[in-house]
Amino acid sequence: MTEPSYLTATRASYDTVAVDYAERYGNALTSMPLTRAMLAAFAELVRAAGDGPVADIGCGPGHVGAHLNTLGVPVFGIDLSPKMVEVARRRYPGLRFHEGAMTELDLKDGELGGIVAWYSTHHVPTEQLPTVFAEFHRTLAPGGHLLLGTHVGDENLHFQEAYGHPVSFGSYLLPPDRITELLAEAGLVVSARLLEEPGEGQKRPHVCLLARKPEPS
């Protein structure tokens, strides 16, 4: 089966920028107290449920997963970019990272107690998001939690340069309510959201959504 062109372009682009991306964002959480608060709430919910490990999907240089690890959450990372995986393994040799696409996760049904998708799903064209969210639902255990962070808006952006390198990827922005609807259609119920307006280092609003896969009634 031929790989969608957006996956090929996104992989190649993040391979190109991996080292510089890690240098810029690898310690970003230290200046993001609201994000740390959402990660802490997510970690508490996952620990309380005890349903399995957390997958950091689109993990990049691994800093989000590493932070969750310090909060007592068993976590591993998945990223489309082999170079990002290499960087993450060097930075955090005690954690597991491997290559994979969120459109077709190499994970068993109900294997995960939680999923973090931190600024990764916005690279997926809107028409492909139902496939991604269906994979999140499939791999989460009943009662498992999802924490999704992403840029929001109502436009499609296409980049040819990033972090001082040539790239070729898109950023497909949706309003928070539409993302919530798509999650609900996949069977994931949003219980909380944090919407942050543009500020220092952020050109656009961004949202953090906490969702759950309901247990069978």
HELIX and SHEET records of a PDB file:
HELIX    1   1 SER A    5  TYR A   25  1                                  21    
HELIX    2   2 ALA A   28  SER A   31  5                                   4    
HELIX    3   3 PRO A   33  ALA A   49  1                                  17    
HELIX    4   4 HIS A   63  THR A   70  1                                   8    
HELIX    5   5 PRO A   82  ARG A   91  1                                  10    
HELIX    6   6 THR A  121  HIS A  123  5                                   3    
HELIX    7   7 THR A  126  GLN A  128  5                                   3    
HELIX    8   8 LEU A  129  THR A  139  1                                  11    
HELIX    9   9 PRO A  176  GLU A  185  1                                  10    
SHEET    1   A 7 ARG A  96  GLU A  99  0                                        
SHEET    2   A 7 VAL A  75  ASP A  79  1                                        
SHEET    3   A 7 VAL A  54  ILE A  57  1                                        
SHEET    4   A 7 LEU A 112  TRP A 118  1                                        
SHEET    5   A 7 LEU A 140  HIS A 151  1                                        
SHEET    6   A 7 HIS A 206  ARG A 212 -1                                        
SHEET    7   A 7 VAL A 189  GLU A 196 -1                                        
SHEET    1   B 2 ASN A 156  ALA A 162  0                                        
SHEET    2   B 2 HIS A 165  TYR A 172 -1                                        
END                                                                             
